[in-house]
Amino acid sequence: MPALAQREQQVAAFQVMHILGTAHRLMAAGHDVIHLEVGEPDFPTPQRVVDAGQAALAAGKTFYTPSTGIPDLQHALAASYQRRYGIQVAPERFILTPGASGALQVVLSLTLDPQQTLLLPEPGYPCNRHIAALLNIHTHCAPLPVEQGFTLDTPWLSEHWTEETRALLVASPANPTGKVLRREELQALNLWCMQRDAHLIVDEIYQGLNYTGERSHSILEFTDEAWVINSFSKYYGMTGWRLGWCVVPEHAIDAANRLCQNLFLAPPTVSQYAALRALQPDMDEEYATRVAAFAERRTCLQAGLTELGFTLPVAGQGAFYLYADISHTGLDALTFCERLLAEHHVAVTPGDDFGGTHPNHYVRFAYTCEPERLKEALARIAQFVEGL
């Protein structure tokens, strides 16, 4: 039979999916599994958003929309950025896509040619390097310093930037570390890229899930030339609706439109009408309540893991993850995760997926369940660690 294309060999499987598959088999066998592995909020999509999606279906809104999204949703996004960040962004710069992965594909396709270099700080989301590989983009994956709390600053850039680097992709809040870039850090990254005529791409998918006590900042507060990737999945609790967006510089609007026409034809129609409801100002209170709940969970899990001897280089600044050093257990990450799941039915994610320095020393814990379940998980983890 004909061989598969060689590019598929550049896309590695996720270890977390191996863990998830095992967890589901244990559940099917009747075991009570606590899920701290998958990056998905446990809160359902708000009912008012679901109602809007159902109303769109009932009204027959099941046809293609413009390739970059319905204008009403683009205007609603612009209004949301004005309300949240105090900035004016032209509605046409918002490009709606099938999920944030679609947005990443659009942005990478528009910013880098084959064999040009994308600088990726790690630990980081593995799909970034995989999608870049599919586009024949060279990735320079460089580890962030653990001893400095995974800080991304100009000394780090000086060390890892090369003459071939044409773009930098960062995330704030970051997966898996939860690191949030401060205002001055974003400004420094923007200045660095401007001085080198390089693209700055910022993943803001977890934007709004911020527990630092300071308001969230978008890179668009400081420049119109950066590229933003975002999604309705995390903050808005719409993972299964598969709708994301990117914000492109004004000069890239036409190019983005043409690319979307060919790649996706159009983003999901019903999802767009549901998202339009999610962006209305009267929804803000419900989302704020959810963020407060995540903050409570974070405090619970962070205190428990610290008491059990786990080291947390970043103290849960954002998203809904804690990235913990498990070296004191004497196990590598995958073995730790497999045994914890098999013996005590708690599912967590090995750091192997995320890269960086010694990823097999780290495990990602997602606080995406209620505090009572987190406390039960901590009790089981304590039993596991004590028995090693």
Order of alpha helices (4+ residues) and beta strands (2+ residues): alpha-beta-alpha-alpha-beta-alpha-beta-alpha-beta-alpha-beta-alpha-beta-beta-beta-alpha-alpha-alpha-beta-alpha-beta-beta-beta-alpha
